[in-house]
Amino acid sequence: MQYLLKQNDSFYFRRKIPTTTKNITFSLETKNGKIAKQKLALFLHKATPLFLVLKNQDKDEVLKNLDDIRDIFEQYGKEALIEYSELEKERHKHLICVSKKGKKRDGSHPKCIKKWLKKFQDTIAGDVDNPEVDTLFNEVFRRTKLDGAILDNLNDDDKLIAKFFLIKEEAKVLQNDLQRAENYFGTNVQTTLSQYQAMQTTPNRYYEKTIDDIAEDFFRVKENDTKEMHKYKEPFEIFRNVIGKKYFIDITAEDMQDVVYVFKNLPPKVESENIELYNKFKGDYRALVEHVVENGITTINLTTAQGKLSNLMALVDYAVDRERLDKNRLRIKHVLPSKKELENAQEKDSATRVDFKTNELNALFNESTWYTEKLNHYLQHEQDRIYIPLMGLLQGMRLNEIAQLYVNDIIEDDGIHYIRIDQVNPQQKYKNKSAKRKVPIHSKLIELGFLSYVQKVKKSGEERVFHQLYHTEKKGYGQAFSKKFANKNFKIQWIEEERLKDKRTLVDFHSFRHCFATRIVGRIEDSTVDGLMGHQGKSENKIRYDHKHLKILKAGIEKLDIEDIDFSHLQAVINSIK
């Protein structure tokens, strides 16, 4: 769970105070992960509106009142700890329900909790204008004892976000309530019985030694063969944390798939910021990987992942050979990358993709031949060379998303111009379901004549925005532009030469998307970043693309930090051509 920190077996809350580099941290006074999450949810109920307010204040103003802000958050934390047990009783009073036979059930009964949990989840996924949103919000808000004045400082859009956030967090708490209730009321008796019966038919030797016991035997054997025991012990520690089971025989194929997913998405430890991440999430590799995936952090390459999994597989093979396990469930189809997959990915994975530097971006738009001596020609005949890099930087879109645009994908909705990323036109594809979205057009791109260019294309009878680009079956329209952009004689004009030669780093068109993320993350809500970039993030405040939320996206993209990039020369030339 985001903002949850585990240190010395105890749980803490930690989050950066908006617009500053300072953190607010306090103990949740528990060593139980589930209780920690519930207490954290209560704190967030109280604190999130204040976080939203702080995001809209100047950095100097926040720093000036930093001590007072810390006091407020710490007070919220104390109240959350006190209210934990009280609010649970309040929820159960509210959740009272009646069965089909007219039997009245206490709100702690799992069937009542299930009923209300579904209502909360349906509301989160439903229409933002549903009056049920206000009804549920008011009920939860009343039980949290929050000060209603906090919401008075928010605009309508932020209030809506706060309401959905509160309902979402309440649903999470109910989910934990349900699990405890099911255990208490015995609804898992059949599952427990099945597990018991399975144990009766399983050879006793499988339960004679635990996973830790078998690992200890394995390490003792390996010590005679290698001096690099860390290559076996580190993967085992990750495996044990992810599995969370006592005996090898109880591990399923699905469990092993989870293990592989974690290994494939681990961040490399060679970077200092990643070491900090490992320290922050120490002992919870699932949470570490969730953070990595949500924030688009570079992961270890496939070769490294395979090496770690192979060393882990040696331990599982050892358990099978010693008849402590029936078979190695890591050996399932498509778990490890094939030799061909590794060969294809090895060259790409050997380098870490990086952002373009500010001086490189300024050199591109003010010194490269595309934007100087050939600028007039390209503005008339090869507009893709001019606008596609600008869209990569200002819109955060993938190359093929830009290259495959049709004129009818540029849409205006009550004063907001946006780009539709979908598969409604011939030969259009998006990467995944999350990639389907609407991206408001940044005002700077409009100032630089993009909409005027689209109108000219439309009048000429062309259907595609960048009709100069050809199509390939495997790589769509993006490959045609990629070949132009990858030209070494062009890149050397604006990218630092040592960076082009350094095989450890990769600077290509996708670096624009990295730049966009770097320059906008932290300035707007994570859910808005997901909506703009088409991320498969875990943010549950999903963007719904009605006009109200289109306004949120528009406001968000305008907060992109581009003040250090000089577009004045390009602007002047474009204005002269109009």
Solvent accessible surface area in square Angstrom, and as a share of the most:
residue,aa,sasa,rsa
1,M,50,0.22
2,Q,87,0.39
3,Y,44,0.17
4,L,20,0.10
5,L,5,0.02
6,K,72,0.30
7,Q,83,0.37
8,N,144,0.74
9,D,91,0.47
10,S,25,0.16
11,F,22,0.09
12,Y,63,0.24
13,F,0,0.00
14,R,74,0.27
15,R,34,0.12
16,K,100,0.42
17,I,0,0.00
18,P,10,0.06
19,T,49,0.29
20,T,4,0.02
21,T,116,0.67
22,K,88,0.37
23,N,63,0.32
24,I,1,0.01
25,T,61,0.35
26,F,29,0.12
27,S,43,0.28
28,L,1,0.01
29,E,125,0.56
30,T,21,0.12
31,K,144,0.61
32,N,71,0.36
33,G,26,0.25
34,K,95,0.40
35,I,57,0.29
36,A,0,0.00
37,K,81,0.34
38,Q,3,0.02
39,K,24,0.10
40,L,0,0.00
41,A,2,0.01
42,L,6,0.03
43,F,0,0.00
44,L,4,0.02
45,H,3,0.02
46,K,4,0.02
47,A,0,0.00
48,T,11,0.07
49,P,8,0.05
50,L,28,0.14
51,F,1,0.00
52,L,10,0.05
53,V,20,0.11
54,L,4,0.02
55,K,59,0.25
56,N,91,0.47
57,Q,68,0.30
58,D,107,0.56
59,K,107,0.46
60,D,111,0.57
61,E,77,0.35
62,V,0,0.00
63,L,67,0.33
64,K,162,0.68
65,N,51,0.26
66,L,24,0.12
67,D,107,0.56
68,D,87,0.45
69,I,12,0.06
70,R,67,0.25
71,D,88,0.45
72,I,73,0.37
73,F,0,0.00
74,E,69,0.31
75,Q,89,0.40
76,Y,32,0.12
77,G,1,0.01
78,K,123,0.52
79,E,51,0.23
80,A,1,0.01
81,L,35,0.17
82,I,114,0.58
83,E,13,0.06
84,Y,36,0.14
85,S,59,0.38
86,E,76,0.34
87,L,5,0.02
88,E,34,0.15
89,K,137,0.58
90,E,55,0.25
91,R,7,0.03
92,H,35,0.16
93,K,134,0.57
94,H,52,0.23
95,L,1,0.01
96,I,72,0.37
97,C,11,0.07
98,V,93,0.54
99,S,22,0.14
100,K,214,0.91
101,K,196,0.83
102,G,52,0.50
103,K,135,0.57
104,K,147,0.62
105,R,47,0.17
106,D,83,0.43
107,G,0,0.00
108,S,33,0.21
109,H,36,0.16
110,P,2,0.01
111,K,116,0.49
112,C,0,0.00
113,I,1,0.00
114,K,103,0.44
115,K,119,0.50
116,W,35,0.12
117,L,11,0.05
118,K,127,0.54
119,K,78,0.33
120,F,0,0.00
121,Q,83,0.37
122,D,76,0.40
123,T,7,0.04
124,I,21,0.11
125,A,83,0.64
126,G,26,0.25
127,D,88,0.45
128,V,7,0.04
129,D,96,0.50
130,N,56,0.28
131,P,107,0.67
132,E,46,0.21
133,V,3,0.02
134,D,65,0.33
135,T,81,0.47
136,L,4,0.02
137,F,10,0.04
138,N,89,0.46
139,E,29,0.13
140,V,0,0.00
141,F,32,0.13
142,R,139,0.51
143,R,11,0.04
144,T,4,0.02
145,K,124,0.52
146,L,19,0.10
147,D,87,0.45
148,G,38,0.36
149,A,54,0.42
150,I,23,0.12
151,L,20,0.10
152,D,106,0.55
153,N,109,0.56
154,L,12,0.06
155,N,91,0.47
156,D,116,0.60
157,D,34,0.18
158,D,24,0.12
159,K,61,0.26
160,L,23,0.11
161,I,23,0.12
162,A,6,0.04
163,K,41,0.17
164,F,10,0.04
165,F,32,0.13
166,L,8,0.04
167,I,0,0.00
168,K,16,0.07
169,E,3,0.01
170,E,4,0.02
171,A,8,0.07
172,K,69,0.29
173,V,3,0.01
174,L,1,0.00
175,Q,85,0.38
176,N,30,0.15
177,D,3,0.02
178,L,16,0.08
179,Q,81,0.36
180,R,87,0.32
181,A,9,0.07
182,E,34,0.15
183,N,96,0.49
184,Y,177,0.67
185,F,86,0.36
186,G,27,0.26
187,T,75,0.43
188,N,58,0.30
189,V,96,0.55
190,Q,121,0.54
191,T,73,0.42
192,T,81,0.47
193,L,77,0.38
194,S,54,0.35
195,Q,110,0.49
196,Y,126,0.48
197,Q,99,0.44
198,A,55,0.43
199,M,89,0.40
200,Q,110,0.49
201,T,118,0.69
202,T,26,0.15
203,P,52,0.33
204,N,122,0.63
205,R,97,0.35
206,Y,21,0.08
207,Y,43,0.16
208,E,113,0.50
209,K,66,0.28
210,T,26,0.15
211,I,5,0.03
212,D,65,0.34
213,D,58,0.30
214,I,3,0.02
215,A,1,0.01
216,E,100,0.45
217,D,30,0.15
218,F,8,0.03
219,F,24,0.10
220,R,131,0.48
221,V,67,0.38
222,K,43,0.18
223,E,98,0.44
224,N,131,0.67
225,D,105,0.54
226,T,36,0.21
227,K,203,0.86
228,E,81,0.37
229,M,25,0.11
230,H,113,0.51
231,K,91,0.39
232,Y,36,0.14
233,K,85,0.36
234,E,52,0.23
235,P,1,0.01
236,F,8,0.03
237,E,76,0.34
238,I,3,0.02
239,F,0,0.00
240,R,91,0.33
241,N,53,0.27
242,V,4,0.03
243,I,15,0.08
244,G,66,0.63
245,K,76,0.32
246,K,126,0.53
247,Y,43,0.16
248,F,2,0.01
249,I,28,0.14
250,D,59,0.30
251,I,4,0.02
252,T,59,0.35
253,A,34,0.27
254,E,114,0.51
255,D,25,0.13
256,M,2,0.01
257,Q,95,0.42
258,D,55,0.29
259,V,0,0.00
260,V,9,0.05
261,Y,115,0.44
262,V,4,0.02
263,F,0,0.00
264,K,65,0.27
265,N,29,0.15
266,L,2,0.01
267,P,1,0.00
268,P,24,0.15
269,K,96,0.41
270,V,134,0.77
271,E,53,0.24
272,S,77,0.50
273,E,100,0.45
274,N,3,0.02
275,I,83,0.42
276,E,119,0.53
277,L,22,0.11
278,Y,28,0.11
279,N,92,0.47
280,K,48,0.20
281,F,20,0.08
282,K,148,0.63
283,G,37,0.35
284,D,57,0.29
285,Y,38,0.15
286,R,102,0.37
287,A,14,0.11
288,L,1,0.01
289,V,2,0.01
290,E,65,0.29
291,H,41,0.18
292,V,1,0.01
293,V,63,0.36
294,E,53,0.24
295,N,72,0.37
296,G,51,0.49
297,I,47,0.24
298,T,49,0.29
299,T,45,0.26
300,I,20,0.10
301,N,44,0.23
302,L,47,0.23
303,T,61,0.35
304,T,56,0.33
305,A,1,0.01
306,Q,51,0.23
307,G,34,0.33
308,K,39,0.17
309,L,0,0.00
310,S,50,0.33
311,N,35,0.18
312,L,3,0.01
313,M,18,0.08
314,A,33,0.26
315,L,3,0.01
316,V,0,0.00
317,D,40,0.21
318,Y,28,0.11
319,A,0,0.00
320,V,44,0.25
321,D,99,0.52
322,R,120,0.44
323,E,103,0.46
324,R,52,0.19
325,L,6,0.03
326,D,67,0.35
327,K,120,0.51
328,N,14,0.07
329,R,43,0.16
330,L,3,0.02
331,R,156,0.57
332,I,51,0.26
333,K,163,0.69
334,H,152,0.68
335,V,8,0.05
336,L,46,0.23
337,P,11,0.07
338,S,57,0.37
339,K,157,0.66
340,K,147,0.62
341,E,93,0.42
342,L,23,0.12
343,E,102,0.46
344,N,107,0.55
345,A,19,0.15
346,Q,99,0.44
347,E,145,0.65
348,K,120,0.51
349,D,44,0.23
350,S,70,0.45
351,A,19,0.14
352,T,41,0.24
353,R,51,0.18
354,V,37,0.21
355,D,41,0.21
356,F,7,0.03
357,K,87,0.37
358,T,50,0.29
359,N,84,0.43
360,E,1,0.00
361,L,0,0.00
362,N,36,0.19
363,A,13,0.10
364,L,0,0.00
365,F,1,0.00
366,N,38,0.20
367,E,121,0.54
368,S,0,0.00
369,T,32,0.19
370,W,9,0.03
371,Y,0,0.00
372,T,45,0.26
373,E,138,0.62
374,K,89,0.38
375,L,1,0.01
376,N,83,0.42
377,H,95,0.42
378,Y,13,0.05
379,L,23,0.11
380,Q,95,0.42
381,H,114,0.51
382,E,42,0.19
383,Q,23,0.10
384,D,0,0.00
385,R,42,0.15
386,I,0,0.00
387,Y,6,0.02
388,I,0,0.00
389,P,0,0.00
390,L,0,0.00
391,M,0,0.00
392,G,0,0.00
393,L,0,0.00
394,L,0,0.00
395,Q,0,0.00
396,G,0,0.00
397,M,1,0.01
398,R,34,0.12
399,L,30,0.15
400,N,45,0.23
401,E,5,0.02
402,I,0,0.00
403,A,0,0.00
404,Q,3,0.01
405,L,2,0.01
406,Y,15,0.06
407,V,15,0.09
408,N,83,0.43
409,D,0,0.00
410,I,26,0.13
411,I,48,0.24
412,E,89,0.40
413,D,50,0.26
414,D,115,0.59
415,G,58,0.56
416,I,17,0.08
417,H,61,0.27
418,Y,15,0.06
419,I,0,0.00
420,R,55,0.20
421,I,3,0.02
422,D,22,0.12
423,Q,83,0.37
424,V,84,0.48
425,N,19,0.10
426,P,92,0.58
427,Q,96,0.43
428,Q,13,0.06
429,K,126,0.54
430,Y,54,0.20
431,K,147,0.62
432,N,35,0.18
433,K,180,0.76
434,S,39,0.25
435,A,0,0.00
436,K,106,0.45
437,R,6,0.02
438,K,57,0.24
439,V,0,0.00
440,P,0,0.00
441,I,0,0.00
442,H,8,0.04
443,S,43,0.27
444,K,46,0.19
445,L,0,0.00
446,I,59,0.30
447,E,81,0.36
448,L,0,0.00
449,G,5,0.04
450,F,0,0.00
451,L,33,0.17
452,S,53,0.34
453,Y,12,0.05
454,V,4,0.03
455,Q,93,0.42
456,K,125,0.53
457,V,6,0.03
458,K,120,0.51
459,K,171,0.73
460,S,79,0.51
461,G,61,0.58
462,E,73,0.33
463,E,120,0.54
464,R,27,0.10
465,V,0,0.00
466,F,0,0.00
467,H,66,0.29
468,Q,56,0.25
469,L,5,0.03
470,Y,112,0.42
471,H,54,0.24
472,T,34,0.20
473,E,141,0.63
474,K,193,0.82
475,K,131,0.55
476,G,9,0.09
477,Y,12,0.05
478,G,4,0.04
479,Q,47,0.21
480,A,5,0.04
481,F,0,0.00
482,S,46,0.29
483,K,123,0.52
484,K,45,0.19
485,F,4,0.02
486,A,55,0.43
487,N,71,0.36
488,K,171,0.73
489,N,115,0.59
490,F,8,0.03
491,K,22,0.09
492,I,82,0.42
493,Q,66,0.29
494,W,10,0.03
495,I,4,0.02
496,E,48,0.22
497,E,86,0.39
498,E,113,0.51
499,R,31,0.11
500,L,61,0.31
501,K,141,0.60
502,D,40,0.21
503,K,174,0.74
504,R,181,0.66
505,T,37,0.22
506,L,53,0.26
507,V,8,0.05
508,D,34,0.18
509,F,15,0.06
510,H,62,0.28
511,S,0,0.00
512,F,0,0.00
513,R,14,0.05
514,H,49,0.22
515,C,2,0.01
516,F,0,0.00
517,A,23,0.18
518,T,92,0.54
519,R,29,0.11
520,I,0,0.00
521,V,74,0.43
522,G,57,0.55
523,R,115,0.42
524,I,13,0.06
525,E,39,0.18
526,D,68,0.35
527,S,10,0.06
528,T,4,0.03
529,V,7,0.04
530,D,23,0.12
531,G,7,0.07
532,L,0,0.00
533,M,3,0.01
534,G,2,0.02
535,H,47,0.21
536,Q,119,0.53
537,G,10,0.10
538,K,123,0.52
539,S,24,0.16
540,E,75,0.34
541,N,24,0.12
542,K,111,0.47
543,I,27,0.14
544,R,49,0.18
545,Y,64,0.24
546,D,56,0.29
547,H,56,0.25
548,K,82,0.35
549,H,11,0.05
550,L,1,0.01
551,K,99,0.42
552,I,19,0.09
553,L,0,0.00
554,K,46,0.20
555,A,56,0.44
556,G,4,0.03
557,I,0,0.00
558,E,62,0.28
559,K,87,0.37
560,L,7,0.04
561,D,49,0.25
562,I,20,0.10
563,E,164,0.74
564,D,70,0.36
565,I,11,0.06
566,D,68,0.35
567,F,11,0.05
568,S,72,0.46
569,H,72,0.32
570,L,1,0.00
571,Q,37,0.17
572,A,61,0.47
573,V,27,0.15
574,I,10,0.05
575,N,76,0.39
576,S,89,0.58
577,I,55,0.28
578,K,143,0.61
